[in-house]
Each structure stands twice: as structure tokens, then as C-alpha cells.
């Protein structure tokens, strides 16, 4: 439990009065300016509250508050302003920066102790609750990851390509989604959402479970009828996911459902299954679509050899694999070195794993 109070005031007499009032219940730390205060706040002193003067040499109280905001510590440590200042603007600035209360000089110690102890207890409970919530979120995320990987492994049993394919899609999706988010404010998403999208991308081909083996692993070109059957993996994947929404986090389910159904839609409306166009297609489905096409081109398949990186790029930009959002392609171009490196690392790892497996089989 946090029991340390930091008193920050350039007047020694003020520090002494406050320290005397709290010494029986708390360990006391003192600082005579903002620089000393920040050094203590940023240490591992486990501070329960800060009593902060505004007018001090070297660094004033408002600057301490600004830096506590930047570090995020203001969210976990209550700060009480000590001041004889009566400027409305100054006090409002302090509140805007996260101060929880104002302690006016001269001090009314009994009343002051009640106010501060109540806030310390409130923050203690809030911080404990945040830890519990964070643990639950991590547990749920782990359960989501396990469920997603289990579903993806079912595809691997049916389609010898998809097992490694989905691993590569994750890496490509993370790079491209992050770049799109950074480049275009209209598509910006926080990292937590990008993490969920990356996890959801694993399930983009879950509908292939429903495709007959003769079509799924056919070495030659598909007939028109066979291609129509193959296209059903989008709607079938969405249907499969719609039967298990309570097994996944709501956001992961929504991303997975949308990506599974719409990763073959195209910017010009000539994709499938719904013929969506432009931003009728979610940005995450657009990103997975580009990652999916790039990986399909640069990977060997039962029906073709792998294209090299440069050829794949020309085919994508030339519209040979459908038309994509120009902004997504621009982000793809900007992150192409990372994408190329990601593919080289993954393919190298796959090659090493394959060689090890072959050796084990020979030795066995």
C-alpha cells in the first residue's frame, strides 16, 4: 500500500508544518523545487500523494504537472496544490493539468488531513481496480489468441498452404495497418485496435474449411464452376464465425467476421461476395486484401511457382489482381522495405524448419 507523501515547497517552514501533520500515518519525502520533486516522483518511491507548491525556483509547480502528464504519472498519483495564489487562471491551469484539489495557506490541518486521506484511499482503490482489469484483459486476450489459433489450425489441416500463409499475413497486416494509420488521419487507429486486427487477420480464410479438397488443393486452373465454389469461402467463413461470437472478444469477432467476408472486395466494386466499393470496404479488410494478394503472389502454390518481389509489386500496382485503394497502395509502397524484409525473414525461417523436419524424418 502506498504510504509516502511528497511535500514540495521552497519554504522550509511550510514543509515542516505539513510534515508534522502527516508523519504519524505516512512516510514523508521533501523537495524544495520542481526538479527535486520530479526526481523523486520518477523514482521507485511508491508515492501516495504530492503536495505541490506553485511558485518555486528552478521549476515551478505547473511545469511539474505538465511533466507528470507527459509521463502518465498524473493518472496514478493525486496532486494537491499548495498556494496562497488566488489567480483564477493559474488555478484553472493547475486543474486542467490534473491537480485534484487546492490547499490554501494558512493550513487548517485537521480539515486538510481528511481531504487528502480520502483522495489517497480513492486513488488506491482505483489503481488496484486498474491492475485487476488489466489482468482480466490480458487473460481475455490470451483466450482470444488461443481460440483464433485453434480455428486457424483447422484450415491448416485442409489446406497445406494456409498454415504458414496466415502467419505471414499477420506480419504483413501489422506493418501495413500501422503505416496506413500513421499516414492518414481518417484511417487512424490506436495500437490496441491494430493488435486486434492483426489477430483477426489469422481467420481471413477460415471459410476454406468448407471447400472440397479437390478444389482447394487442385494443382491446375479452376473451372468457372469451381471458382464460384472457391469464392464461397468468404461467406462461409463469416457464417462459421457468426456461430461462435461469444467465444471471442466482441471487437475481435467483429474484425474477424468483416475480414473473412470482405478480404476479396475491391476498390472499384468488382470484388466479391458483396460487390462493395471504395470506403464501403473497411480499412482493415482493404489492408488484409493487399497483404493476402502480395503473399499469394510471392509464395509457391500448388498451381504456380512464386513470383519475385519486384514482379509481385508490378502486378499489384498494374491492377492484375484487382484495384486497390490508392492510399493503401501508397502506404504499401512506403513500407515496402519492411514488408520485403518481413517476407525474407519468414521464408528463411520456413526453409530452416522444413530442412530440420526433413532431417528428422530421414533419421527416424
N, C-alpha and C positions, 0 to 999 in steps of 0.2 A: 504493500500500500504506500502511495506517495505521502510523505510526511514532511517534506522540506519546503520551506518558504524562502524565496529570494527577495530581499529588500534592496531596492536600487534608488539611492538618493545621494546627492553630493553633500548634503548637510548631515554631519555625523550625529547631531542631536536627534534628528528625525529618525534615523536608522535605529538609534538606541531606544527611543520610545516605542517604536513598533516591535523591535526585537524583544523587549521586556514583556510586551503584551502577549506574544505568541510562543515564548521559549519553553513553557511548560508542556505544550501539546505538539510542538514541531521543532525539527532541527532548523536552524537559521543560517542562511548564507547572506552575505552583504556585498554590494558593489557600489562604488561611488560615481560611476559613469556608465554610459551605454555600452562602451567597448568591453569593460569588465563583465557587465551583465550578459552580453551575448556569448562571451567565452564560457560562462557558467551554464547558460541555457543550452548551449550546443554540446556540453559535456554529458557524461552519463550520471548526472546527479539526481535524476528522477524527481524533478521539481514539481510540487503540487500546485503552486501559485506564485505569481510575480506581483510584487507591489512596486510600481514603477513611477518615479518622478518624471515630469515632462521637461523641465528646464535644468539641463546639466551640461557641463563642459565635455569636449571631445565628441560625444554623440548624445543627442537628446532622446527623449522618450518616444517621440513619433518615429524616429528612424529605427529604433529598436523594434517597434511594432511592425514597421514595413519589412524588416528583415525576417522577423518571425513569420510573417505572411508568406514570404518567398520560400522559406524552408518548410512551411506547413506546420510548424510547431504551435502556432496560434490556435490550431484546431484542438489541441490536446492539453494546453496549459492556459488556465484563466489568468488574465492580466488586469490588475486593478490600478487605475491611475491615481497617483498621489499628487495633489496640486492645490495651490491657492489661486491658480489661474481661473478667471471667470469669463474668458473669451469664448463665446458660443462656437465660433468657427473652429478654434483649437480643440475644444472638447468633442465637437462633432467629427473632426478629423480622427481623433483617437477612437471614437466608437466605430467609425467606418473601417478602421484598420483592425478591429476585432477586440478592443477593450470591453470588458464585461461590466465595469462599474467605475465610479469616480469616488475617491476618498478625499474629502475636503479637509484642509488644515484650518484650525487645530483639530486633533483627533479626538473622537468620542469612542474610547477603546472598547467598552462592552458592546455597544451597538455595532462597531466595526467588526469585532470578532464573530458575532452572529452572522453577519452578511457574508464574510469571507468563508467561514466554515461551511455554510450552506452551499455556496457555489463550489467549493472544493469537493464536497460529497456528491453534488450533481455531476461534476466532471468525472469523478472516479467511476460512478455507475455508467456514465456514457462511454468512457474508454473501455470498461470491461465489456459492455454490450457490443462495441465495435469489434473487439477481439473474438467474441463468440460468433458474431455474424460473419466475420472474415473466415473463421474456421469452417462454418457451415457452407459458405460459398466455395471454398476450396474442396470440401467434401463433395458437393454437388457437381463441381467441375470435373472432379476425378471420376464420378459415376457417369457423367455425360461422355467423357472421353472413352471409358470402358465400353459403354453401350454403343457408341459410334464405331469404335474399332471392331466390336463383335459383329455388327451389321456389315461392315466393310469386308471382314474376313469371309463372310458368306459369298460375296462376289468373287473373291479370290479362288474359292473352290470351283466356281463355274467358269471363270474367265482367267486363264493363266496370265494375261497381261495386266489385269486390273489391280492386283495386289501391289505391285511396285508402282503402277501408274498413279494410284491415289496418294502414295507417299510423295511422289514428285509434284503432284497438283498442290499439295499443302504448301510446299516451299515456294512454288511459283505464285500461288494466290497471295501468300503473305507479302512477298516483295511487291507485286503489282498493286494490291489493295492499299498498301501503305503509301506507295508513290502517288496513286490517284488521290488518296485522301489528303496528302500533303500539297499536291499541286492545285487542286480545285476545291474551293470553299463549299460549293454546292454538294460535293460528294464527301465532305469531311466526316470521319467517324473516329471516336476515341479508340485507343489501343484495345480496351476491353472488348469492344464490339468486333474489331478486326480479328481478335483471337477466336471469337465465337464463329465468325465467318470461315476462318481457316479450318476450324474443327468441322464445320458443316460441309465444307468442300469435299471431305472424305466420302460423303454419301451421294455425290452427284450422280454416280452410275449405279445406285442401289437397285434400280429397276431392271438391270440386266439379269438379275436373278430369275426373272420371268421369261427371258428369251430362250428359245430352244437351242440346245448345244450345236445343232447343225448349222444354225445361222450365226450364233455368237462366235464360233471358232472356225467359220468357213475360210479356207485359205484363198479362195478366189473371189471375184467380184460378186456382190449380191445382186440377185434379180430385183426387178421393181417390186414384186410382191414381198420378197424377203426384206428389202429395205424398209417397206412400210411396217413390217413386223418389228424390225430393229428400232424404228422411231418410237415405238410404243414404250420403250424403256423409260421415257420421260414421264408419261402419265402413270405408268405402272409404279415407278419409283415414288411418285407423290402419293399414290394410293397406299402403298406399303407403309410409308411414314405416317399417313393420316390415321392408321390403325394403332399407332403407338405414341400419340402425343404426350401422354402422361409419363412416359418412360424417359423423356428428355426435358431439359430446361426449356421453358417456353420460347425464349429467343433462339436457342439452338434448333428447336423444332421448326420455327418459322423460317429461319435461314435455310435449313436443310430442305424443307418442303419446296421453297421457292427455287433454290438452286437445282434441285433434282428435276423439277418440271421445266425450268426455263433456260438451262445452260446451252440449249441448241437454238434459242431465239436469236435473230439477227437484227442489226440496227435498221435495215431497210424493210423490215417486216416480212422477209422471205424465209424465216426460220420456222421451227415447229416446237411444240404442238399447237400453240395458240395464235401464231402469226403476230406477236407483239412487235412494236417498232419503237425505235429511239428510246426515250426515257420511260416508256411504258414498261421496259425491262429494268428490273432493279440493278443498281450498280454492281452489287455483289455477284449477280448472275452473269452480268456482262464480263466482269473480271475473270470469273471461273471459265467462261466460254473461251476467252482468249488463251488462258493457261491450258485448257483442255486441248485446243487445236494445236498450240505450239508443241505440247508434249506428244500428241498423236503423230505430228509430222517428224519430230526428231527421235522417235522411238521405233525400233523394229516391231512390226506386227505380223500376224500370220499371213496377211495378204500383201505385205510390202516390206521393203527394206527401209531403214531410217534415212531421212534427208539430213544433210548437214545444216548447221545453224543458219548460215547465210541463205541457203535455198529456202529454208522454212520461213525466214523473215520476208523474202521476196514474195512468197506465196501468200502470206498473211496480208501484207501491205498491198498486194496486187488484187486482192479480193477473190482469190481462188478457193478460199474456204468460207466464203460469205463476207458480208460487210459488217464491220465493227465500228463502234463509237470512235470518232476521230480523237477525242480526248483520252480515251483508254489506250489507243494506239500511240499517242504522244507520250503517255506515261510509260508504256511498254518500251518505247524507244529510249526514253531517259534512263530506264532501269535495266537496259539490255545487257550491260556488262555483268550486273549482279545475277541476272537470270541465266546468262550463259555459264557463269561460274557455278551457280547452283546446280545446273544440269550436269556439268562436267564432274562435280564432286559426287553427285548421287550416282551417275552411271559408273564412275570409278569404284564406288562402294559396292554397287550391284555386281560388277565384274569380279571384284575380290571375293564377295560372298559366294558367287557362283563357282569360282575356282576352288574355294575351300570345300563347298558341298560336293563338287565332283571328286575331289581327292578323297574325302571321307567315304564316298560311295565305292571308289576303287579299292580303298584299303579294307572296307567292310566286306 
